[in-house]
Amino acid sequence: MASNFSLRRATQHDVEALCDAYLSAFRDEIFSRQVFPRDGSSTGREYWRRAFAEELREPDATFLVAVERCRGDGDDESATGDGDERAAPEDEAVVGFVKWVAPGAPTHDFSEDGYPPDGLPDVAALYYKKLFEGHQRCVGAMPHWYLDMVGVRQEAMGKGTARQLMEWGLEKAARDSVPCFVESTGDAQAFYERFGFREVDKMSVDTPQGEAVVVFMLRDVAPNG
């Protein structure tokens, strides 16, 4: 039995695993670690449980999960399939995820409430308001593939998982001859630059632990093939 990574489309059965992956991937990020409590509180998980369950239903979004499994050389699941609501195999572990939103998708407004009360709800409301406004300011009605979110569990980082998750959408954008847009944390900016993204704007919010910076980044239309 060989250990390997593969991609497949996420389903509602993956909600808890998506929560695990998010809370691990962003546990050290200055905004997430304060707004979505982890240690000694379940409110961060409860927020993301609701968010993932809702966002998985968005018709213009593609959620992929990177799974690690131990098996032989049998059948392989591809992220290009339509996916369904079958329960995930017990011999696999979700180690990363990505959400790509297709060009022309309706704009989802930000929420002013609903954030964990024992986090920083006022900071969260301002953060997501500025995030929404920045997205609109940078791309407006321009067709683009939107890299909404990508995360890899801490123990799976550095193994090429994030690259594999990224490349799915980059290939779609090249095929469609449209740019890609992402909102990057300050710490992740160099990672996205390796894929050809460039800074077009920036925002920040103050938190008790310091400034949370987001860099708005665009990847120009890439040659197809």
C-alpha positions, 0 to 999 in steps of 0.5 A: 500500500502506497501513500499518495495525494489526489484531488476530488470534489468536496461534498457535504460529507467533508464539512468536518474535515474542511473545518479541521483543515482550515483551523490547522492551516490558519492557526498562526495567521494573525486575523484567523487565530483571534477571530475564530477561537480554537483552544478551549472554544468551539465557536470557531469550528461552529462558524466554519461548519455553517460557512462550509455547508453553505458555500458548498451549495454555491453553483458557481464555486468548485471546492476541491479537497486534497486527500491522502490515502493508503491503497494499492494501484487500483482506481483513482478519483479525479477532480474532473468528475462531477462528484456526488454526495457519497461519504468519503472513504474511511482510508483517506484523510483530507489534508488541504482544500481550495475554493475556486469561483467561476467567472460571472458568478453573482457577488456575495455581499459580506456579513456584518454579524454572525461571527464568534462572540468570543473572538473579535466580531467587530474586527471581523465585520470590518475586515470582511467589509474591506475585503468585499470592497477591495475585490470590487475595486480591483476587478469590478465586472471584469470576468475572472477566476476567483481563488476564494480560499486555499488551505493545507494542514500544517503537517502536509505543508511543503509537499506540493499540495497547495500547488496542485490545488492552485493549478486546477484553477490556473488551468481553467483561467488559461483555457478561458483567457481570463485573469485570476484574483486572490486576496492574500494574507501578508505572509502568503504574498511571496507564495502567490507571486511564484504563480505569477500573481502581482499586487494591485492593492492592499488593505489592513485592519487593526487587531489587539495583536497587531495589523492584519494585512491583506494583499489584493493580487491579480494574475494576468491572462496566461497563454493557453497551453 
